[in-house]
Amino acid sequence: MMNLMKINNINAVIKYDPEIEMFRGEFVELNGGADFYAKDIESLKKEGAISLKVFLDACKKRNIEPKKKYSGRFNVRVPSNLHANIASVAMAEGKSLNQWIVDTLEHATHI
């Protein structure tokens, strides 16, 4: 189960906090903290939209880029036997190792 919610095309991770008996959302693509709480999903969506608007307005006022920048590069360490299996599957599909991984990650994260 993926605990993601899109609000105005920005992803937020959703978790339930049993101590306060509320859902907590946190935008993960932003340069700063913008979280929100509610007891039910519909209220969470409304609170998320408000929180996002406040954050974006503050960024605009201060001339700050609101979204995090990602380089598009990251290193992954895998066991050598998995590396060999992935390379074999990629080759069998006529793809480079990098393209096979990109395709697989795109498929796995299709939200």
Summary of the structure (lengths in Angstrom):
residues: 111
radius of gyration: 18.8
end to end distance: 11.7
largest distance: 52.4
contacts: 247
relative contact order: 0.11
helix: 42%
strand: 22%
